[in-house]
Amino acid sequence: MERQNHSIVSEFILLGLTDSHDLQIFFFMFFSIVYTAIVLGNLTIIFVVKLDPQLHSPMYFLLANLSFIDMSLASFATPKMICDLLREYKAISYNSCMTQMFFSHLLGGSEMMLLVAMAIDRYIAICKPLHYKSIMSQRVCIGLAFLSWTTGFVHTMSQMIFTVTLPFCGPNVIDSFFCDLPRVIKLACTDTYILELLVIADSGVLSLLCFIFLLISYSIILFNVQHRSSTGSAKALSTLSAHITVVVLFFGPCIFIYVWPFSSISIDKILSVFYTIFTPLLNPIIYTFRNKDMKRAIKKLKTKHVSSRSTF
């Protein structure tokens, strides 16, 4: 991603979350703990799904992919934000800024489509249980995961291909803790009205369409669950409630930021923190503590680890 010759800005200044020194110290400690929990929580899901043969199913394959994306989503900006909390001069190079924006939309778009894939998996499992194994084959699962990454790549490239050609020759202060695409575009030394509309339309429409699809899908699934036996419906509802909670947590901030843009910077910051930090933290908590199979697998691995250590 090379800059144009007339772009003389070599770095951008991030204002971060707050100017208060006391709050910066508190946020440093708090977000350090949160980020560690995100990495450990999502890695736990990935390794448990990989190591437990009973979790080698389409749903858990997609869940492991979700954990990988969540961990990556929290990592593209959070480590720098934590380090910047202890710095007075919060700068980011031009290339690093472009890289942040690229991965932000790559991972965001990929997660949206992966949540759609997970909804399709649950629809087939609950509404067409007899055909589930034949439809959701390993090839189909890999194809759905590949489709989610492809969607994310097309989504981010459709915006970044225009952004990297913008001339930045003056203002370079971003009132955020990472390079947020709409804010960076506004710093360009040219009229960016059309590009701003493109960003809002691209991200907003993708978020809204995926959310509407998921809303309709889970409504149909819940309608079908009501006609099942009490035992089967209770298990299905437990799984569905976890999926629906994750969908709301992920798409809520996205829709507010892009479909209904706020003028308040403080609200945008709060939503950005929730989207990039708290959602990746809550996902493993939701899927671990609300899923009996996952809890059983973790307990089994713990027991196996303790017994193997006691033999030495």
Backbone bond lengths (Angstrom), bond angles and torsions (degrees), N, CA, C in turn:
res aa  C-N    CA-C-N  psi(-1)  N-CA   C-N-CA  omega(-1)  CA-C   N-CA-C  phi
1 M - - - 1.463 - - 1.532 108.98 -
2 E 1.300 116.98 87.00 1.451 120.97 -176.33 1.519 110.57 -89.49
3 R 1.329 115.17 148.08 1.456 121.04 178.83 1.520 110.97 -82.98
4 Q 1.298 114.55 159.14 1.448 120.07 171.54 1.529 108.14 -74.28
5 N 1.342 117.27 154.37 1.459 121.59 -177.22 1.530 113.03 -64.35
6 H 1.361 115.53 -27.30 1.455 118.56 -176.90 1.528 112.11 -87.53
7 S 1.325 117.99 6.31 1.458 121.88 177.15 1.526 107.80 -94.50
8 I 1.342 116.83 106.84 1.470 120.52 -173.30 1.521 113.13 -97.93
9 V 1.316 118.79 -4.70 1.463 121.55 177.95 1.522 108.55 -75.83
10 S 1.313 117.10 120.96 1.467 121.57 -179.14 1.526 112.47 -99.88
11 E 1.339 116.09 -16.19 1.459 120.45 179.06 1.524 110.46 -153.56
12 F 1.320 114.71 161.51 1.465 121.27 177.03 1.530 107.90 -119.13
13 I 1.319 115.53 150.05 1.466 121.99 178.56 1.528 108.63 -103.45
14 L 1.325 115.66 123.91 1.467 121.64 178.47 1.526 109.13 -97.01
15 L 1.320 116.40 127.83 1.470 119.55 179.72 1.523 112.50 -80.08
16 G 1.327 116.75 -16.85 1.465 120.10 176.59 1.520 113.41 77.73
17 L 1.324 115.03 -162.58 1.466 120.80 -175.57 1.524 112.91 -85.16
18 T 1.335 117.26 -36.28 1.463 120.28 -174.89 1.533 110.59 -155.86
19 D 1.325 115.48 159.53 1.467 121.47 175.82 1.527 111.95 -94.85
20 S 1.328 116.77 -14.16 1.469 121.29 -177.17 1.525 110.94 -71.29
21 H 1.331 116.70 125.98 1.465 121.42 -179.81 1.526 111.27 -64.25
22 D 1.331 116.64 -42.52 1.473 120.80 179.95 1.522 111.40 -62.52
23 L 1.341 116.16 -42.17 1.466 119.91 178.54 1.522 111.39 -67.18
24 Q 1.316 116.35 -35.62 1.461 120.15 178.75 1.527 111.08 -63.22
25 I 1.334 117.04 -41.15 1.470 120.85 176.86 1.526 110.34 -64.34
26 F 1.340 115.80 -43.43 1.471 120.11 179.06 1.528 111.01 -62.95
27 F 1.345 116.22 -46.61 1.465 120.52 179.99 1.527 111.45 -63.63
28 F 1.342 116.42 -35.86 1.467 119.44 178.44 1.525 110.54 -59.60
29 M 1.327 117.07 -48.66 1.458 121.37 -179.12 1.530 110.57 -67.77
30 F 1.333 115.98 -43.66 1.468 120.72 -176.79 1.532 111.69 -64.51
31 F 1.339 116.57 -50.56 1.463 119.71 -176.45 1.521 112.25 -73.33
32 S 1.330 117.89 -24.57 1.471 120.41 173.84 1.523 109.90 -64.30
33 I 1.338 115.87 -43.82 1.466 120.73 177.92 1.531 110.31 -65.99
34 V 1.338 116.40 -44.31 1.466 121.15 -178.90 1.529 111.07 -62.33
35 Y 1.333 116.28 -44.97 1.474 119.39 -178.48 1.523 111.18 -64.86
36 T 1.340 116.69 -40.42 1.464 120.22 176.38 1.524 110.76 -60.59
37 A 1.342 116.05 -41.24 1.470 120.93 178.69 1.532 110.98 -65.12
38 I 1.338 116.93 -37.99 1.477 121.04 178.76 1.525 110.36 -61.56
39 V 1.337 115.92 -49.14 1.463 120.41 -177.98 1.521 110.75 -63.97
40 L 1.333 117.07 -47.84 1.467 120.80 -178.91 1.523 111.89 -65.26
41 G 1.352 116.77 -41.72 1.455 121.05 -178.90 1.515 112.56 -64.09
42 N 1.322 116.02 -46.91 1.465 119.39 -178.33 1.521 112.31 -73.50
43 L 1.340 117.23 -34.81 1.465 119.56 174.83 1.529 111.00 -64.81
44 T 1.334 116.22 -36.24 1.466 120.22 177.69 1.525 110.62 -59.89
45 I 1.328 116.91 -45.79 1.464 120.63 179.25 1.526 110.74 -61.93
46 I 1.331 116.59 -45.49 1.471 120.60 -178.55 1.528 110.97 -60.71
47 F 1.335 117.22 -47.29 1.467 120.69 -177.32 1.525 112.10 -71.44
48 V 1.332 117.59 -36.97 1.465 120.61 178.98 1.525 110.29 -64.85
49 V 1.334 116.79 -43.84 1.466 120.85 178.12 1.523 110.67 -63.57
50 K 1.330 116.38 -37.87 1.465 121.09 -179.76 1.520 111.97 -70.06
51 L 1.343 117.41 -40.05 1.466 121.77 -171.89 1.518 114.46 -87.77
52 D 1.333 117.75 -25.00 1.472 120.38 -177.99 1.532 110.17 -94.69
53 P 1.338 118.43 113.87 1.473 121.35 -178.55 1.535 113.16 -60.80
54 Q 1.336 116.81 -28.47 1.463 119.89 -178.59 1.534 112.54 -72.36
55 L 1.322 116.08 -12.95 1.466 120.01 177.68 1.531 112.10 -100.85
56 H 1.325 116.87 10.53 1.463 120.88 178.06 1.533 109.46 -82.80
57 S 1.315 114.48 68.86 1.465 121.51 179.72 1.524 108.38 -131.64
58 P 1.344 117.68 163.06 1.473 120.34 -178.68 1.526 114.19 -54.18
59 M 1.347 116.82 -42.56 1.459 120.03 -177.05 1.525 111.32 -61.04
60 Y 1.328 117.16 -44.07 1.460 120.86 -177.15 1.536 111.83 -78.45
61 F 1.329 116.55 -26.89 1.464 119.80 172.82 1.529 109.79 -63.06
62 L 1.331 116.34 -45.57 1.465 121.07 178.32 1.533 110.77 -67.86
63 L 1.334 116.32 -35.84 1.469 120.46 177.94 1.537 111.05 -63.97
64 A 1.326 116.70 -41.06 1.465 120.55 177.79 1.529 110.53 -63.38
65 N 1.331 116.72 -39.12 1.465 121.05 175.81 1.520 111.08 -63.58
66 L 1.336 116.18 -40.12 1.468 120.78 177.51 1.524 110.85 -62.34
67 S 1.321 116.59 -41.06 1.465 120.73 179.15 1.526 111.11 -63.77
68 F 1.343 116.17 -39.26 1.461 119.66 178.46 1.531 110.73 -64.22
69 I 1.340 116.68 -43.74 1.467 120.53 179.06 1.522 110.53 -65.32
70 D 1.334 117.40 -42.19 1.469 121.44 179.02 1.525 111.26 -60.49
71 M 1.319 115.83 -44.10 1.467 120.54 179.66 1.533 110.13 -63.65
72 S 1.326 116.31 -39.93 1.466 121.27 178.43 1.521 110.99 -69.46
73 L 1.331 116.14 -39.14 1.467 121.27 -179.99 1.525 110.97 -62.70
74 A 1.326 115.82 -36.42 1.466 119.88 178.72 1.522 111.64 -77.33
75 S 1.340 116.88 -17.24 1.474 120.35 -172.98 1.525 113.83 -96.82
76 F 1.317 119.27 -14.45 1.460 119.17 -175.12 1.537 111.59 -72.29
77 A 1.341 117.64 -23.15 1.471 119.78 -177.90 1.523 113.97 -135.29
78 T 1.328 117.92 -26.98 1.466 121.03 -173.35 1.532 114.25 -61.24
79 P 1.351 120.52 -46.83 1.477 118.82 179.80 1.527 112.98 -57.59
80 K 1.340 117.21 -40.43 1.470 119.89 178.42 1.525 110.61 -67.92
81 M 1.343 116.24 -39.76 1.454 119.77 178.84 1.535 110.52 -60.11
82 I 1.333 116.76 -42.12 1.464 121.54 179.61 1.527 110.61 -63.51
83 C 1.333 115.95 -44.46 1.475 119.85 178.70 1.526 111.30 -65.27
84 D 1.333 116.69 -38.69 1.471 121.08 -178.78 1.525 112.48 -66.02
85 L 1.330 117.01 -23.32 1.465 120.11 179.30 1.532 111.59 -63.96
86 L 1.324 116.53 -21.16 1.471 121.00 178.56 1.524 112.01 -101.34
87 R 1.336 116.60 1.76 1.462 120.83 -179.03 1.515 111.09 -108.71
88 E 1.318 114.50 146.28 1.461 118.85 174.98 1.525 110.59 -84.26
89 Y 1.326 114.92 -37.10 1.463 121.10 -178.43 1.529 108.35 -102.33
90 K 1.324 115.87 102.36 1.464 121.31 -175.11 1.533 109.39 -100.31
91 A 1.313 115.48 88.88 1.463 120.40 -177.55 1.520 110.73 -113.86
92 I 1.330 115.08 153.10 1.468 121.85 174.97 1.521 107.54 -137.99
93 S 1.310 116.72 134.21 1.460 120.25 -177.97 1.530 110.98 -67.30
94 Y 1.320 114.70 160.48 1.465 120.26 179.97 1.529 111.11 -56.53
95 N 1.336 116.55 -49.36 1.472 120.55 -177.61 1.531 111.79 -64.44
96 S 1.336 116.41 -38.97 1.471 119.64 178.34 1.520 110.88 -66.16
97 C 1.319 116.18 -36.59 1.463 121.10 178.51 1.521 110.60 -63.89
98 M 1.335 116.34 -46.61 1.465 120.65 178.09 1.528 110.84 -62.29
99 T 1.333 116.21 -38.36 1.472 120.98 179.34 1.526 110.74 -64.97
100 Q 1.336 116.65 -42.75 1.470 120.63 177.28 1.524 111.11 -57.58
101 M 1.323 116.73 -47.28 1.465 120.73 -178.39 1.524 111.23 -65.56
102 F 1.330 116.04 -38.29 1.467 120.18 178.25 1.530 110.52 -59.69
103 F 1.337 116.55 -51.34 1.462 120.00 -177.45 1.525 112.54 -71.60
104 S 1.311 117.36 -30.60 1.461 120.53 177.44 1.518 111.17 -58.00
105 H 1.337 116.35 -47.66 1.465 120.10 -177.76 1.532 112.44 -83.26
106 L 1.328 117.05 -27.63 1.468 119.51 173.95 1.522 110.44 -62.32
107 L 1.330 116.34 -49.96 1.461 121.35 -177.30 1.514 111.63 -72.17
108 G 1.346 116.90 -38.18 1.463 120.04 178.32 1.514 112.01 -63.57
109 G 1.339 116.69 -47.26 1.461 120.64 178.41 1.511 112.39 -64.88
110 S 1.342 116.79 -38.14 1.466 121.00 179.17 1.523 111.03 -65.01
111 E 1.336 116.51 -41.20 1.467 119.39 -179.10 1.527 111.49 -66.90
112 M 1.326 116.60 -38.02 1.472 119.44 177.62 1.526 110.98 -57.24
113 M 1.338 115.90 -49.04 1.456 119.79 -178.26 1.524 111.84 -70.51
114 L 1.331 117.30 -30.31 1.461 119.64 177.90 1.528 110.26 -68.50
115 L 1.326 117.42 -37.07 1.465 120.86 175.89 1.526 110.62 -65.00
116 V 1.335 116.91 -34.46 1.465 121.15 174.52 1.533 109.56 -64.98
117 A 1.340 116.16 -43.47 1.467 121.06 178.52 1.534 110.97 -61.03
118 M 1.320 116.58 -39.65 1.470 120.99 178.88 1.522 111.12 -66.75
119 A 1.323 116.50 -34.29 1.478 120.54 176.66 1.522 110.28 -67.87
120 I 1.336 116.87 -40.38 1.472 121.07 177.15 1.521 110.12 -61.98
121 D 1.324 115.97 -42.50 1.472 121.11 178.22 1.521 111.42 -59.71
122 R 1.343 116.84 -45.42 1.471 120.64 179.94 1.533 111.06 -67.97
123 Y 1.320 117.32 -35.56 1.471 120.75 178.72 1.525 110.43 -62.62
124 I 1.333 116.62 -46.46 1.468 120.51 -179.38 1.522 110.61 -67.23
125 A 1.356 116.48 -40.84 1.470 120.75 -178.65 1.520 111.96 -63.35
126 I 1.330 117.23 -37.39 1.467 121.16 -174.68 1.527 112.28 -94.36
127 C 1.313 117.10 -40.50 1.469 120.38 -175.65 1.527 113.42 -89.94
128 K 1.336 117.48 -24.59 1.471 121.18 179.05 1.528 109.42 -134.21
129 P 1.336 117.75 60.06 1.477 120.69 -173.32 1.524 114.18 -62.50
130 L 1.335 118.00 -32.31 1.462 120.99 -177.84 1.526 112.60 -69.78
131 H 1.318 116.30 -24.36 1.468 120.58 -178.57 1.527 112.12 -105.34
132 Y 1.328 116.10 5.96 1.473 120.10 -172.81 1.532 112.69 -59.12
133 K 1.329 117.33 -50.61 1.463 120.53 -176.16 1.523 112.50 -65.33
134 S 1.339 115.76 -36.00 1.466 118.60 -179.16 1.529 111.80 -74.41
135 I 1.344 116.40 -33.45 1.474 119.77 -179.75 1.524 111.13 -79.55
136 M 1.339 116.18 -51.01 1.477 120.98 -176.92 1.527 110.51 -88.33
137 S 1.311 115.64 63.83 1.462 120.83 177.31 1.526 109.86 -76.38
138 Q 1.325 114.95 171.37 1.466 119.34 178.94 1.529 110.66 -61.01
139 R 1.325 115.87 -37.49 1.469 120.52 179.80 1.523 111.22 -63.51
140 V 1.337 116.40 -41.31 1.468 121.31 179.32 1.527 110.11 -66.47
141 C 1.333 116.98 -41.93 1.473 121.09 179.69 1.529 111.18 -61.37
142 I 1.326 115.89 -45.74 1.463 119.94 178.08 1.529 110.10 -63.79
143 G 1.336 115.80 -38.53 1.464 120.30 177.89 1.519 112.27 -63.06
144 L 1.339 117.47 -40.53 1.467 121.41 178.24 1.522 111.12 -66.00
145 A 1.339 116.47 -41.07 1.465 120.22 177.81 1.529 110.37 -64.90
146 F 1.333 116.37 -42.02 1.468 120.94 178.46 1.521 110.77 -64.26
147 L 1.337 116.39 -39.86 1.466 121.11 178.98 1.527 110.98 -62.87
148 S 1.329 116.89 -38.57 1.466 120.31 -179.39 1.533 110.23 -65.66
149 W 1.337 117.24 -42.44 1.463 120.69 178.20 1.527 111.58 -68.75
150 T 1.315 116.22 -36.72 1.472 120.13 178.19 1.517 110.55 -64.94
151 T 1.333 116.24 -42.81 1.463 120.91 177.89 1.528 110.47 -60.49
152 G 1.332 116.13 -44.67 1.465 120.26 178.24 1.514 111.95 -61.42
153 F 1.343 116.54 -40.16 1.467 120.67 -179.34 1.533 110.71 -66.78
154 V 1.334 116.72 -45.26 1.469 120.39 178.98 1.528 110.24 -64.13
155 H 1.322 116.15 -39.71 1.461 121.82 -179.85 1.524 111.21 -61.54
156 T 1.323 116.89 -47.87 1.469 119.57 -177.47 1.530 111.68 -72.75
157 M 1.338 117.31 -38.20 1.464 119.72 -179.14 1.522 111.57 -67.85
158 S 1.335 117.01 -32.11 1.466 120.31 179.99 1.524 111.89 -64.19
159 Q 1.337 116.55 -19.87 1.465 121.11 178.10 1.523 112.62 -104.36
160 M 1.323 115.93 -40.80 1.464 119.58 -176.38 1.518 112.81 -70.31
161 I 1.324 117.62 -28.97 1.463 120.56 -179.06 1.527 111.21 -62.45
162 F 1.341 116.20 -27.73 1.470 120.49 176.36 1.529 111.12 -89.47
163 T 1.329 116.42 -34.25 1.467 120.90 -175.52 1.521 112.24 -66.63
164 V 1.340 117.18 -41.44 1.473 120.15 -176.08 1.529 112.32 -68.65
165 T 1.321 117.66 -14.99 1.469 120.08 179.31 1.529 112.46 -93.78
166 L 1.340 116.55 -3.44 1.464 119.78 -179.44 1.522 111.25 -70.84
167 P 1.340 117.39 142.17 1.476 120.06 175.51 1.532 111.11 -85.01
168 F 1.312 117.04 125.41 1.470 122.25 175.74 1.530 107.24 -113.95
169 C 1.312 116.31 107.46 1.465 119.37 -172.58 1.531 113.89 -130.70
170 G 1.318 117.33 8.19 1.459 118.37 -177.65 1.512 112.42 -146.84
171 P 1.337 118.04 -101.45 1.472 121.77 -178.44 1.528 111.13 -58.93
172 N 1.321 116.39 139.84 1.467 120.03 -179.59 1.529 112.50 -142.33
173 V 1.349 116.80 20.55 1.463 121.21 -178.89 1.530 109.70 -99.34
174 I 1.343 116.01 124.69 1.469 122.33 179.85 1.515 108.59 -112.79
175 D 1.320 117.02 119.72 1.460 121.10 -179.11 1.523 109.98 -83.60
176 S 1.309 114.53 69.55 1.462 121.84 178.74 1.517 108.13 -161.68
177 F 1.349 117.20 177.63 1.463 120.28 179.01 1.523 111.49 -99.86
178 F 1.344 116.86 -0.41 1.459 121.20 174.65 1.523 108.42 -151.36
179 C 1.311 116.69 172.61 1.467 120.93 -179.34 1.526 109.25 -77.55
180 D 1.310 115.28 97.23 1.459 122.05 179.85 1.529 107.72 -88.80
181 L 1.320 117.82 122.30 1.467 123.11 -171.71 1.526 114.03 -51.04
182 P 1.344 119.98 -50.47 1.471 118.92 -179.94 1.526 113.37 -59.59
183 R 1.340 117.57 -34.91 1.469 120.95 -179.63 1.528 111.41 -74.27
184 V 1.321 117.09 -37.75 1.460 120.94 179.95 1.530 110.58 -66.96
185 I 1.314 116.53 -41.86 1.467 121.02 -179.30 1.528 111.30 -57.97
186 K 1.332 115.96 -38.67 1.467 120.23 -178.02 1.530 113.06 -65.90
187 L 1.324 117.40 -16.34 1.471 121.38 -179.92 1.524 112.78 -84.95
188 A 1.324 117.14 -8.50 1.464 120.45 -177.55 1.532 111.52 -66.92
189 C 1.335 115.37 149.84 1.465 121.16 -178.70 1.532 110.94 -89.03
190 T 1.283 116.23 48.94 1.460 122.01 178.80 1.519 108.90 -160.31
191 D 1.300 116.82 169.68 1.466 121.26 179.07 1.532 108.82 -73.92
192 T 1.326 115.84 117.71 1.470 120.37 -176.60 1.528 112.54 -114.00
193 Y 1.314 116.71 18.34 1.471 120.37 -175.79 1.534 111.45 -57.84
194 I 1.339 116.19 -46.01 1.469 120.47 -178.97 1.519 110.80 -64.94
195 L 1.334 116.12 -42.17 1.464 119.78 -179.95 1.528 111.58 -66.71
196 E 1.328 117.04 -37.61 1.468 120.31 176.54 1.518 110.97 -62.13
197 L 1.338 115.98 -40.74 1.467 120.31 176.23 1.525 110.74 -63.63
198 L 1.332 116.15 -40.00 1.468 120.90 179.29 1.523 110.93 -61.84
199 V 1.349 116.90 -43.82 1.466 121.70 -179.64 1.528 110.51 -62.53
200 I 1.340 115.64 -47.35 1.468 119.96 -179.91 1.523 110.74 -64.12
201 A 1.345 115.37 -41.88 1.465 119.79 -179.13 1.527 110.60 -67.29
202 D 1.330 116.60 -46.28 1.471 121.60 -177.75 1.523 110.96 -60.97
203 S 1.335 115.97 -58.04 1.472 120.19 -177.95 1.523 111.90 -69.42
204 G 1.340 116.34 -40.53 1.459 120.66 -177.89 1.511 112.96 -66.68
205 V 1.324 116.33 -45.48 1.468 120.33 -179.00 1.523 110.61 -66.61
206 L 1.348 116.93 -42.98 1.472 119.89 178.37 1.526 110.47 -60.60
207 S 1.333 116.80 -44.85 1.469 121.02 179.81 1.518 110.75 -62.48
208 L 1.328 115.69 -47.25 1.464 120.56 -175.61 1.521 111.73 -67.12
209 L 1.340 117.28 -43.75 1.464 120.72 -179.23 1.527 111.38 -64.20
210 C 1.337 116.09 -44.22 1.468 120.11 178.20 1.525 110.78 -62.93
211 F 1.335 116.12 -42.01 1.466 120.23 -178.93 1.531 111.06 -65.27
212 I 1.330 117.29 -42.54 1.472 121.11 178.56 1.529 110.22 -63.81
213 F 1.345 116.18 -43.24 1.473 120.46 177.94 1.523 110.52 -59.58
214 L 1.339 116.36 -44.89 1.460 120.84 -179.97 1.528 111.42 -65.91
215 L 1.314 116.03 -38.91 1.463 120.77 179.24 1.527 110.92 -62.15
216 I 1.327 116.17 -45.53 1.467 121.29 178.81 1.523 110.34 -66.35
217 S 1.340 116.69 -44.26 1.468 121.48 -178.40 1.523 111.61 -59.91
218 Y 1.329 116.48 -49.57 1.465 119.51 -177.70 1.531 111.88 -71.02
219 S 1.320 117.46 -26.92 1.466 120.41 174.69 1.524 110.21 -66.07
220 I 1.336 116.24 -43.43 1.473 121.26 177.54 1.523 110.34 -63.94
221 I 1.336 116.49 -43.25 1.469 120.97 179.99 1.526 110.74 -62.86
222 L 1.334 116.84 -45.50 1.471 120.59 179.83 1.525 111.23 -63.22
223 F 1.334 116.52 -36.22 1.466 120.76 177.20 1.524 110.38 -62.90
224 N 1.332 116.87 -40.92 1.468 121.26 178.89 1.513 111.95 -70.43
225 V 1.333 117.00 -34.52 1.470 121.28 -179.43 1.522 110.95 -64.14
226 Q 1.323 117.58 -33.44 1.468 121.86 -178.98 1.525 112.23 -62.06
227 H 1.333 116.91 -23.10 1.462 120.49 -178.13 1.522 112.53 -96.83
228 R 1.318 116.75 11.01 1.460 120.78 178.96 1.527 110.30 -97.07
229 S 1.351 114.62 173.77 1.462 119.78 176.51 1.514 109.64 -67.27
230 S 1.322 116.26 159.13 1.462 120.53 -176.14 1.527 112.00 -62.10
231 T 1.349 117.45 -37.94 1.460 120.94 -179.54 1.526 111.08 -67.89
232 G 1.333 115.41 -47.78 1.461 119.99 -179.92 1.509 112.44 -66.42
233 S 1.335 116.12 -38.58 1.464 119.15 -178.02 1.525 111.50 -70.55
234 A 1.334 117.51 -32.91 1.466 120.98 179.36 1.526 110.41 -64.77
235 K 1.340 117.07 -43.24 1.470 121.04 179.25 1.525 110.42 -67.10
236 A 1.340 116.26 -42.18 1.466 121.06 -179.99 1.525 110.76 -64.47
237 L 1.341 116.24 -42.04 1.461 120.22 179.68 1.520 111.80 -64.71
238 S 1.331 116.83 -36.25 1.462 120.95 178.50 1.528 110.73 -63.05
239 T 1.341 115.23 -43.64 1.466 119.93 178.76 1.517 111.08 -68.08
240 L 1.332 115.99 -44.09 1.462 120.87 -178.02 1.525 112.20 -64.87
241 S 1.328 116.88 -38.18 1.463 120.07 -179.07 1.526 110.78 -61.77
242 A 1.345 116.12 -36.79 1.466 120.25 177.27 1.528 110.52 -65.75
243 H 1.328 116.23 -45.01 1.471 121.22 179.73 1.530 110.92 -62.39
244 I 1.321 116.66 -46.64 1.467 121.12 -177.05 1.530 110.72 -65.51
245 T 1.331 116.77 -39.52 1.470 120.69 178.03 1.523 110.98 -60.44
246 V 1.326 116.63 -44.59 1.464 121.34 179.63 1.528 110.77 -64.05
247 V 1.327 116.99 -41.26 1.469 121.66 179.16 1.525 110.76 -60.30
248 V 1.324 116.79 -46.53 1.471 121.16 -179.27 1.525 110.83 -64.61
249 L 1.345 116.90 -43.37 1.464 121.24 -179.62 1.523 112.03 -63.90
250 F 1.331 116.15 -36.26 1.466 119.26 -177.54 1.524 112.14 -80.40
251 F 1.330 116.90 -46.42 1.461 119.78 -173.44 1.529 113.05 -81.23
252 G 1.337 117.25 -22.75 1.462 119.55 179.44 1.519 112.78 -53.99
253 P 1.351 118.23 -59.46 1.467 119.84 179.14 1.529 113.12 -61.50
254 C 1.344 117.35 -38.62 1.475 120.60 -179.17 1.520 111.15 -60.09
255 I 1.325 116.46 -46.34 1.464 120.91 -177.06 1.517 110.33 -67.90
256 F 1.335 117.61 -40.02 1.464 120.33 179.06 1.524 111.62 -65.08
257 I 1.339 116.79 -38.85 1.464 120.61 -177.52 1.513 112.17 -72.26
258 Y 1.354 117.51 -43.80 1.459 120.37 -171.11 1.526 114.94 -103.97
259 V 1.325 117.40 -35.82 1.461 119.35 -179.34 1.522 110.91 -83.99
260 W 1.341 116.61 -34.39 1.458 121.26 -179.66 1.523 107.68 -129.21
261 P 1.347 117.76 74.06 1.470 121.19 -172.96 1.520 112.54 -63.47
262 F 1.329 116.27 133.01 1.461 121.97 177.54 1.527 110.10 -89.74
263 S 1.283 116.37 151.96 1.466 120.05 173.27 1.521 110.35 -90.36
264 S 1.329 116.62 -17.92 1.467 121.03 -179.15 1.521 110.72 -77.95
265 I 1.339 116.63 120.23 1.462 121.80 -179.94 1.523 110.86 -67.07
266 S 1.336 117.33 -37.70 1.466 121.07 -177.89 1.526 111.17 -62.46
267 I 1.338 117.37 -39.08 1.466 120.78 179.19 1.522 109.82 -67.72
268 D 1.339 117.09 -41.43 1.461 121.12 177.65 1.528 111.27 -60.48
269 K 1.330 116.49 -39.72 1.469 120.48 179.22 1.525 110.94 -64.08
270 I 1.325 115.64 -44.83 1.469 120.32 -179.90 1.526 110.20 -60.92
271 L 1.338 116.40 -45.17 1.468 121.01 -179.96 1.528 111.08 -65.47
272 S 1.335 116.48 -37.71 1.465 120.38 179.00 1.524 111.20 -65.91
273 V 1.336 116.68 -40.67 1.464 120.87 176.70 1.527 110.11 -62.92
274 F 1.321 116.27 -43.51 1.467 120.68 -179.34 1.520 110.41 -63.04
275 Y 1.345 115.79 -42.94 1.461 122.25 -175.75 1.526 112.03 -69.58
276 T 1.325 117.18 -41.51 1.465 120.80 -174.42 1.524 114.37 -92.70
277 I 1.342 117.98 -18.51 1.464 120.23 -175.01 1.530 112.73 -120.79
278 F 1.324 117.23 -53.88 1.463 118.92 -172.32 1.527 113.51 -75.77
279 T 1.332 117.60 -35.32 1.470 118.97 177.35 1.525 111.54 -63.16
280 P 1.359 119.48 -47.06 1.467 118.86 175.62 1.531 114.24 -62.21
281 L 1.336 116.74 -23.14 1.468 120.42 176.63 1.521 111.08 -79.26
282 L 1.329 116.50 -41.43 1.464 121.11 -175.30 1.524 112.77 -73.58
283 N 1.344 117.41 -31.30 1.464 119.98 -177.87 1.527 113.41 -57.18
284 P 1.349 119.79 -51.45 1.471 118.52 178.25 1.517 112.94 -64.45
285 I 1.339 116.95 -32.74 1.471 119.87 177.88 1.524 110.14 -64.40
286 I 1.333 115.64 -46.43 1.466 121.01 -178.94 1.521 111.26 -62.64
287 Y 1.344 116.42 -48.43 1.465 119.89 -176.14 1.517 112.90 -74.80
288 T 1.335 117.88 -23.43 1.462 120.40 -179.44 1.528 111.30 -83.62
289 F 1.323 116.91 -50.39 1.459 120.54 -173.65 1.532 113.37 -81.28
290 R 1.331 117.05 -16.47 1.465 119.64 179.34 1.521 112.14 -103.78
291 N 1.323 117.60 3.35 1.456 121.36 -176.19 1.527 110.04 -120.12
292 K 1.326 116.00 114.47 1.464 121.07 -176.17 1.522 111.54 -65.99
293 D 1.342 117.14 -39.01 1.466 120.28 -179.38 1.528 111.22 -64.34
294 M 1.324 115.98 -40.84 1.464 120.17 179.51 1.527 110.61 -67.06
295 K 1.334 117.23 -42.83 1.468 120.69 178.80 1.525 110.71 -63.62
296 R 1.330 116.08 -39.75 1.471 120.42 178.81 1.526 110.77 -64.47
297 A 1.344 116.27 -42.29 1.463 120.87 -178.51 1.534 111.11 -66.02
298 I 1.345 116.58 -40.51 1.468 120.19 178.95 1.530 110.11 -65.39
299 K 1.327 116.06 -42.75 1.466 120.73 178.75 1.527 110.93 -62.90
300 K 1.323 115.40 -39.33 1.468 120.97 179.73 1.530 111.13 -64.64
301 L 1.340 116.28 -43.46 1.463 120.69 179.08 1.531 111.65 -66.92
302 K 1.353 115.94 -37.23 1.460 120.31 177.41 1.524 110.27 -62.30
303 T 1.340 116.27 -46.71 1.469 121.76 -179.57 1.519 110.55 -61.72
304 K 1.329 115.69 -42.01 1.463 121.11 -179.92 1.531 110.73 -64.88
305 H 1.331 116.14 -39.09 1.465 121.11 -179.70 1.528 111.17 -68.06
306 V 1.346 115.45 -42.79 1.476 120.29 -179.48 1.520 110.59 -65.61
307 S 1.347 116.84 -42.38 1.464 120.49 -178.95 1.524 111.66 -67.60
308 S 1.364 116.56 -35.44 1.466 120.43 178.99 1.528 110.79 -68.90
309 R 1.346 117.47 -34.58 1.460 121.56 178.56 1.534 110.74 -71.29
310 S 1.330 116.75 -35.84 1.471 120.50 -177.61 1.524 112.09 -69.84
311 T 1.344 116.72 -21.59 1.463 119.81 -179.09 1.528 111.74 -76.99
312 F 1.375 117.29 -18.44 1.469 120.71 -179.27 1.534 110.99 -93.20
